[in-house]
Amino acid sequence: MRSMYARHAALAAERQVITQEMQKLVDEGDQIFRMLRESLKDHYGKRNEKLVEFGLQPFRSEPRV
């Protein structure tokens, strides 16, 4: 039974390390996508309709009344 508890604890610790590594990769991916979106807006301009092709919403002001 003691060996089972030790094994269980080791697996739990390994799972925690893997989860932390996965979170780090997700955070790095989010940062890369944020940079890419901002770069596209800088390149084309924040109002350019070309942004729609990349899944971004161009800035559209509200119609003046």
VOBA-388849 format. One record per residue (C-alpha): residue in three letters; x, y, z; residue number from 0. Coordinates in steps of 0.2 Angstrom, whole numbers. Example, Ala and Ser with C-alpha at 12.3 -4.5 7.8 and 13.67 -1.06 7.14 Angstrom:
<r:ALA | x:62 | y:-22 | z:39 | k:0>
<r:SER | x:68 | y:-5 | z:36 | k:1>
! end
This chain:
<r:MET | x:0 | y:0 | z:0 | k:0>
<r:ARG | x:14 | y:12 | z:4 | k:1>
<r:SER | x:22 | y:9 | z:-13 | k:2>
<r:MET | x:5 | y:13 | z:-21 | k:3>
<r:TYR | x:4 | y:30 | z:-11 | k:4>
<r:ALA | x:22 | y:34 | z:-16 | k:5>
<r:ARG | x:18 | y:30 | z:-34 | k:6>
<r:HIS | x:2 | y:40 | z:-33 | k:7>
<r:ALA | x:11 | y:55 | z:-26 | k:8>
<r:ALA | x:24 | y:54 | z:-40 | k:9>
<r:LEU | x:11 | y:54 | z:-53 | k:10>
<r:ALA | x:2 | y:69 | z:-46 | k:11>
<r:ALA | x:18 | y:79 | z:-45 | k:12>
<r:GLU | x:22 | y:74 | z:-63 | k:13>
<r:ARG | x:5 | y:79 | z:-69 | k:14>
<r:GLN | x:7 | y:96 | z:-60 | k:15>
<r:VAL | x:24 | y:99 | z:-70 | k:16>
<r:ILE | x:16 | y:94 | z:-86 | k:17>
<r:THR | x:1 | y:106 | z:-83 | k:18>
<r:GLN | x:13 | y:120 | z:-79 | k:19>
<r:GLU | x:22 | y:117 | z:-95 | k:20>
<r:MET | x:6 | y:116 | z:-105 | k:21>
<r:GLN | x:1 | y:133 | z:-98 | k:22>
<r:LYS | x:17 | y:141 | z:-102 | k:23>
<r:LEU | x:15 | y:135 | z:-120 | k:24>
<r:VAL | x:-3 | y:142 | z:-121 | k:25>
<r:ASP | x:3 | y:158 | z:-114 | k:26>
<r:GLU | x:17 | y:159 | z:-127 | k:27>
<r:GLY | x:5 | y:155 | z:-141 | k:28>
<r:ASP | x:-7 | y:169 | z:-135 | k:29>
<r:GLN | x:7 | y:181 | z:-135 | k:30>
<r:ILE | x:12 | y:177 | z:-152 | k:31>
<r:PHE | x:-6 | y:179 | z:-159 | k:32>
<r:ARG | x:-8 | y:196 | z:-150 | k:33>
<r:MET | x:8 | y:201 | z:-159 | k:34>
<r:LEU | x:2 | y:195 | z:-175 | k:35>
<r:ARG | x:-15 | y:203 | z:-174 | k:36>
<r:GLU | x:-6 | y:220 | z:-169 | k:37>
<r:SER | x:6 | y:218 | z:-184 | k:38>
<r:LEU | x:-8 | y:215 | z:-196 | k:39>
<r:LYS | x:-17 | y:231 | z:-190 | k:40>
<r:ASP | x:-1 | y:241 | z:-191 | k:41>
<r:HIS | x:3 | y:234 | z:-209 | k:42>
<r:TYR | x:-15 | y:236 | z:-216 | k:43>
<r:GLY | x:-22 | y:250 | z:-205 | k:44>
<r:LYS | x:-35 | y:247 | z:-192 | k:45>
<r:ARG | x:-49 | y:252 | z:-203 | k:46>
<r:ASN | x:-44 | y:242 | z:-218 | k:47>
<r:GLU | x:-57 | y:229 | z:-223 | k:48>
<r:LYS | x:-43 | y:217 | z:-228 | k:49>
<r:LEU | x:-42 | y:212 | z:-209 | k:50>
<r:VAL | x:-58 | y:202 | z:-211 | k:51>
<r:GLU | x:-48 | y:190 | z:-222 | k:52>
<r:PHE | x:-38 | y:186 | z:-206 | k:53>
<r:GLY | x:-52 | y:185 | z:-194 | k:54>
<r:LEU | x:-50 | y:202 | z:-187 | k:55>
<r:GLN | x:-64 | y:215 | z:-185 | k:56>
<r:PRO | x:-59 | y:232 | z:-194 | k:57>
<r:PHE | x:-62 | y:248 | z:-184 | k:58>
<r:ARG | x:-79 | y:255 | z:-190 | k:59>
<r:SER | x:-85 | y:271 | z:-183 | k:60>
<r:GLU | x:-103 | y:273 | z:-179 | k:61>
<r:PRO | x:-113 | y:282 | z:-193 | k:62>
<r:ARG | x:-115 | y:300 | z:-189 | k:63>
<r:VAL | x:-133 | y:306 | z:-188 | k:64>
! end
